C-alpha cells in the first residue's frame, strides 16, 4: 500500500475509533480530536489529488488511472472542502462555538448552500466523465446514459445551490422573504426540525 494512502486511511480510521471511544467513555475532547483526525485524513487525500492530479485513497499506483487529470483534481477539491468543513466543526465544538455557529448558519445559510452546491456539482461532473475502454450498446444504455443524466442533474442542482448561496449572502432580506413563502407553501418545516435536531444540540 502507498504511504500516503496508509496515512489517509489511518487518520480516518483512528479518528472514527477515537470518536467511538470518546462517546463510550464520555470524553468530549477525545471526540473533537477524533473528528479532527477524520477531517485531516480527508483533507490530506484532497491535497494529494489536487497536487498530483491522481485519485487519492488508492491502494496502488496503477489504481484509478481512468480518473487521472481533471477528474482527480475535481475529486481533490471536493475532498479538501469536506475535510476543511470537518476540521472546522471539530474546532468549533472544542471552542464551545458549535451551537452559536449553527444558529447563525440557520439564519444565514448562504455559505452552507454554496459549499453543498460545489460538492454536488463536483460529484455530478465526476459521474459525467467516461474514460472507460469498455464499449457496447447495453453498457451505454444501462450505465453510461443513466450516469450522465444523474450527473447532469447534480451539476445543475449544485450550480443552483451555489447561486442561491451567493444570493443569500449578498441580499439576505429578499432571499429570506421569498424562501419563507416557499417554505410555508410546501410545509418544509420538518426539514428545519431535522436540521436543528441533528446539529443544534452539539456543544
N, C-alpha and C positions, 0 to 999 in steps of 0.2 A: 504493500500500500504506500502511496505517496505520502511524504512527510506533512505537507500542507493539509492534505485530506485527513490525515490522522489527527492533526491539531484541531481542525474544524469540527470533526466528529467528537473528539474528546471534550472540547469546550461545551458542545451542546448536550452530550450525554451526562457529563459531570454536573452541568447546570440543572438538568432535569432531576437527577438523583438528589442533588443538594436541595432543590425546592421541595421534593417529596419528604426528605428527612426533616427539613426545617418545619414543614407543615405538621409532621408527626410529632415533633418534639417542641412545637410552639416557639420557634426561633425566628422572629421576623427578619433579623439581619441576615441570617442564612438564606432565607427565601429571596431577599433582594440580591444577595450575591449570586445565587443560582440563576436568577433571571438575567443578571448582568452577563454571566458566562454564556448563556444561550444567545443573547444578543451579540456578544463579541464573536462567537463562533460563526454566526450567520454573516456578520459584517466582514469578517476575515475572508469568508468564501466569496462574498461580493467583491471585495477589493481584489482578490486574486483574478476573478473573471474580467474585471474592468482592465487590469494591467496586462494580463496575458492574452486576452480575447479567447480564452478557452473555458469550458464549463468547469466550475468548481464542484467539490464534493464527489469527484470521480475517483474511482479506486486505482485506475491505471492511466498511463499517459496516452493510451490509444482509445480510451473510452470517450464518448461524446463528441467524436470528430464531426458528425453531421451538423453540430451546432456551433462549431468554431467560427469566430469572426463576429459579425453584428449580433446574431442571437445570443452569444455568450456575453457580449457587452451589455445587452438589454437585461439578461438574467442577473449580471453582476450589479447593475444599478438598482434593480428590484431588491436584491438581497441586501445591498447597502442601506436602502431606505428602510426595509423591515428591521434589519439589525440595529440601525440607529434609533428607531422607534422603541424597540425593546430595551435598549440601553437607557434611553431617556425615561422610560417607565420605571426601570429599576432605580434610577437616581431620584425620581420624584417620590417614589414610595419610601426610599430611605430618608429623604429630607422632610417627609411629612407633608409634601405638597400635592400628593396624588388627587385627593378629593377636590382641592381647590382648582387644580388644573382641569379635571374632568368637568366640574361645574362650569368653568369658563368655556371649555370647548363645547359643552351642551348649548350654551348661549351663542357662541361664535364658532360654528363647526367648519368654517372655511378651510383651515389647514388640514383637518381630518379628511374632508371630502376631496380635496386636491390630492392628498397623499394616496388615499384609496383609489382614486381615479387613475393615478400614474401606475400603480401596481396592476390594476385591472387592464389598462391599455397595454402594458408590457406583457402580461400573460396572454392577451389576445394576439399580440404581434408574434409571440413565440409559437402559438398554435398555427399561425398562418404560414410560417416558414416550412418549406418542404424540400429537404436536401437528401431524402432517402433515394437510393438507387433502385428500389423495388417499384415496379410498374404493374399495371393491369387495370382492366375496367372495373372489376369488383372492388379492388383496393381503392380506386378513385371514388366509387360510389359509396362505399361503406366507411372509409376512413378519411380520405382527403377532403371531400366536399363537406361532410359534417364538421370536421375540424376547422375548415376555412370559415364556415358560417358562424360557428361558436366564437372563433377568434375575431371575426368582424364585429359581432355583437359586443364582445368585451371591449374592443378598441373604441367603438362608438360610445358605449356606456362610460368607459374610462375617461375619454375626452370630455364627455358631458359633465362628469363629476369634477374634472379639473376646472372647466368653465364655471360651473356653479360655485366651486370653492373660491375662485378668483372674484366672482361677482359678490359673494357674501363678504369677502374681505374688504372690498373697496366700496360697496354700497349695502351695508347690513340692514339699513332701515327698509328699503324697498324689498330686499330679499326676504326678510322675515315677514313683511306684510303679505307678500304673495304666497310664500310657502305655508304660512299659517292657515290661509284659506284652503290650500290643497290638503294640508294635514287634517283639518276638520272635515273637509268634504269626503275624504276616503277613510276617515276614522283610523288614523295610523298611530293613535296614542299607545297601542300595545307595544310598538317598537320602542317608543320613548321609555316605557316602563322596563322593557328588556335591557336597554342601554344602561339605565341608571342602576338596575339590579345587578348587572354584570360588572360594571366598572365604578359605580358610585360608592361602594362600601369599602373598597381597599384604601387603607391609610398609607 
